Amino acid sequence: MTVRPITIVGHRALSQRTRRVREVTNELRTLVADMFETNDAASGAGLAAPQVGSRWRLFVYSCPDASGTLQRGVIINPVLERFGGIELDEETLEGCLSVPGEGFPTARHRGARVTGTDLEGAEVVVEDEGGVLARALQHEVDHLEGSLYLDRLTAARKREALDAVRDRGWRAHGILTWDPLDLEAADV
């Protein structure tokens, strides 16, 4: 397993829709293993394939559900279903490994259910309401659609986020990835 560089906002992989996985190959299994390793090294709640420069429609997750139980897995070709009201809690900051070190209040549905398959081709259904997992499921599927959580911010918060991204200097210095083995997210 290898920790892969994580793409940063501005990298074109983050703005492209992903391709449906038609066959689980050894290459895909290696990608998933590397994604778990990368997510763990970066202390992430989840990681979508575009965040490591891949166009496949899949993500890994490792975060608590509403009961506080750690949930961990991979979902290939996920289909998202949102439920419950949309919540925006100014005290709850959503972050992203592709916008390292930043976090902003983001409106999300209270609940989410994702269906897809695992590496063995078995159907997977992951559901949560009110936990970090519910937010992560929505966040990771957004990545697969070529969207970042920054796109969901209120106008004022989006300006604040874009200013923070500019102040980090990633674009000005041509920085498109970061390595969680070398840096903490806050230091990128």
N, C-alpha and C positions, 0 to 999 in steps of 0.2 A: 504494500500500500504506500501511496505517496501523497504528501500534502501538496496540493496544487495552488498556484497563484489565484487569488480571487479578483475578479474584474471590478473596477471602480466605475461609478457614474461617469458617463462620457464614452465608455467602451461600447462599440457598436453591437456587441453580442447582447447587451442588456436592452436594446430597443427592437430586437427582432423576435418575431413569433417562432416558436419551436416546431420541430417536426415530430410527428407521431412515431413511436417505436413500433416497428413491425416484427422484429425478431430480437430475442435476448441472445447476444453473442458474448464471447469471452471478453471482447473489448468493452462491451457495455457493463459487464460484471466488474471489470477493473475500474471503470469510471465510477460506478456506485461505491465501491470500496474506498476509492480515493476521495470521493465526496464526503463520506462519513469521517474519514481521517481528517480532511480539511475542516469540516464543520466543527469537529471536536477540538482541533488545534486553535480555532478562532473563537471557541466558546459560543457558537451560534445556536439558535433555536431551530434553524433549518437552512438548507442550501439547495438552490435550484441549479440545474445543469448550465444555464447561461452564465451563472456566476463563476464558473470555472472554464468558460469559453466554449461550451458544447451547445449544440442546437437541439439536442434530444429533449422530448417532453417527459421529464421526470424530475423528482426532487426527493431529498432525504429530510427527515425531521428528527429532533431529539429535544423534547421540551415537555413541561408538565401540562396535564389536562386540568380541568376545573377542580378536580378532587386533589390535585397536587401530585398525582402519580406520573412518573416519567414515562412518556411514550416515545418510542423510537422505531423508525422504519423507513421504507422507500415506497414511493408510489409512482408507477409508470403509467403514462397516458391518463393523468387524473382528470376527472370531471368534477367541478365544484358546484355545490348547492349551498346557498346561504340561507339562513333563517334567523328569526328573532329580529328585534329592532336594531337599528343602527345606533351605535354608541360612540360618543366622543368625550372622553374623560381627559381633561387638561393635565391631570397628574400622571396619566399612563403614557409613557413615551414609547413609540415604536421605532425600532432601529433596523439597520440592514447592513450586512457584511459588505455590501457594495457601496455603502455610504458610511465608511467606518468612522466610529467615534462620535457620530451625530445621532440624535433621536428627537422625534417630534410627535405631539398628539395627533393621532390619525383615526378618522372615523371608520369603523368596521362593524359589520353585522355581529351580533352577540354570538351566533352559532354558525357552524360550518360543518358540512359533510363532504368528504371527497371519496369517490369510488375510482378504482383503477385496478392494476394488477401488480404483483410482486415479481421478483426475479425468476420465480418458478412458473409464472403464468397464472397463478391462483388469484381469484378476485379478492380485492382488499377494499374494506369500507372503514374509514376513519372519521370519527365524529366527535365534536366537543361543543359545549356551550358555556361561554363565560370564562374559559381558561386561555392560557397562552397558546395552547394548541389550536384553538379556534382561529385566533388571529394569525398564527403561523401558516395554517392551511390556506387562508385567503391570500396572504402575502406571497407565498411560494407560487401559487397558481398565477398571480399577477405577473411574476417574473416570466413564466412560460408564455404569457401573452405579450411580452415585450414592454411591460410597464413596471415602474418602480413605485414604492409607497409615496414618494415625493409627489407623484401625479395625483394623489388622493387628498393632499393637504388643502386646507382653506387657503384663500388667496394670500392672506397676511402671513400664514405659516410657510407657504411655498416661497414667498419672497425671502423670509428669514432663512429657510433651508438653502436656497440658491446662493444667498450671501455667504452662508457658512461654507458651502462647497467651494465658492470662489476664494474665500479666505484660506482654505486649506491648500490652495495652489496646485491641485492635481492637474487640471487642464493646462495651466500656464507652464508647468514643468513637464508636460507630456507623460504624466504618471497614469497608467491605465490599469495596473494591477498592484496587489500587495501580497506579501507572503506572511501568513500568520506564524510561521516558525521564527521569523526575524523581528516582527513588530507586534505590539498590541494594537487593537483597532484604534484606540484613542490617539496613538502616536503616528498614524499613517499620514 
